[in-house]
Amino acid sequence: MKRVLAMKKLKVILRILGTLLASVIIVGCNFTPKAFKAEGPGAYKQEKVYPGLGKVAYIQKGNLWVKSLPDGFAKQLTTDGIASSPRWSVSGKWLLFQKKDQLWITGSDGSNCRLVADKVNAFTWS
């Protein structure tokens, strides 16, 4: 009899813990942290960051741009008008891209931009 009562109490406790855990998960899924982006000298505008959606890299008028999804601010990473074929690293921290027949690499924020190789026709991350 005591064992049956103990099992019933354990089931009730597990249900309560399960409900609490589900509540925490649901609240955590609705969390949208904020990031601040500069817009002009001395001005900052608040931008929502959606974890897990990542960034998109694209070419516009021959320049490499990066934008946080879904509605982040676009950041121009190159200015010479000859960039093409951006490719993300698996970590999402680096971008490979071409400038005519040269292969270049840059950080996702535009830092550490440097030449990797000359006379490249095709490339991929390994």
QUINOR-V592889 format. One record per residue. N is the residue number from 1. RES is the residue in one small letter. SS is DSSP state (H for helix, E for strand, - for the rest). PHI is phi in radians with two decimals (NA if undefined). PSI is psi in whole degrees, -180 to 180 (999 if undefined). Layout:
BEGIN
N RES SS PHI PSI
N RES SS PHI PSI
END
This chain:
BEGIN
1 m - NA -45
2 k H -1.09 -36
3 r H -1.15 -40
4 v H -1.12 -43
5 l H -1.14 -41
6 a H -1.11 -39
7 m H -1.14 -40
8 k H -1.13 -43
9 k H -1.09 -42
10 l H -1.09 -42
11 k H -1.09 -42
12 v H -1.12 -45
13 i H -1.10 -44
14 l H -1.11 -38
15 r H -1.12 -42
16 i H -1.11 -46
17 l H -1.09 -41
18 g H -1.09 -42
19 t H -1.12 -44
20 l H -1.10 -43
21 l H -1.10 -43
22 a H -1.08 -39
23 s H -1.10 -44
24 v H -1.10 -43
25 i H -1.11 -44
26 i H -1.12 -45
27 v H -1.10 -41
28 g H -1.09 -33
29 c H -1.22 -24
30 n - -1.60 3
31 f - -1.31 127
32 t - -2.24 96
33 p - -1.14 162
34 k E -1.91 150
35 a E -2.23 154
36 f E -1.96 133
37 k E -2.10 140
38 a E -1.30 139
39 e - -2.36 89
40 g - 1.54 168
41 p - -1.11 122
42 g - 1.32 -2
43 a - -1.83 140
44 y E -2.22 139
45 k E -2.12 140
46 q E -1.41 136
47 e E -2.20 134
48 k E -1.32 141
49 v - -1.99 129
50 y - -1.92 102
51 p - -0.99 137
52 g - 1.62 -15
53 l - -1.50 -25
54 g - 1.32 -156
55 k E -2.26 161
56 v E -2.10 139
57 a E -1.93 137
58 y E -2.64 165
59 i E -1.88 130
60 q E -2.34 119
61 k - 0.93 39
62 g - 1.39 5
63 n E -1.98 148
64 l E -1.49 130
65 w E -2.22 153
66 v E -2.29 140
67 k E -2.46 135
68 s E -1.31 138
69 l - -1.57 149
70 p - -1.61 -22
71 d - -2.40 40
72 g - -1.32 178
73 f - -1.48 137
74 a E -1.35 139
75 k E -2.16 125
76 q E -1.44 127
77 l - -1.78 -26
78 t - -2.22 160
79 t - -2.30 0
80 d - -1.49 -9
81 g - 1.32 18
82 i - -2.22 16
83 a E -1.40 151
84 s E -2.75 165
85 s E 0.93 57
86 p E -1.20 143
87 r E -2.40 124
88 w E -1.34 146
89 s - -1.30 164
90 v - -1.07 -36
91 s - -1.28 -19
92 g - 1.37 8
93 k - -1.65 -16
94 w E -2.30 152
95 l E -2.24 129
96 l E -1.69 144
97 f E -2.74 165
98 q E -1.84 148
99 k E -2.20 102
100 k - 0.97 -113
101 d - -1.84 18
102 q E -1.80 147
103 l E -1.83 127
104 w E -2.11 156
105 i E -2.27 146
106 t E -2.59 155
107 g E -1.21 159
108 s - -1.12 -16
109 d - -1.75 5
110 g - 1.62 -1
111 s - -1.42 160
112 n - 1.00 37
113 c - -1.28 126
114 r E -2.72 158
115 l E -1.29 135
116 v E -1.82 -46
117 a E -2.74 154
118 d - -1.74 161
119 k - 0.93 56
120 v - -1.88 129
121 n - -1.68 -40
122 a - -2.53 155
123 f - -2.72 162
124 t - -2.78 159
125 w - -1.35 145
126 s - -1.88 999
END
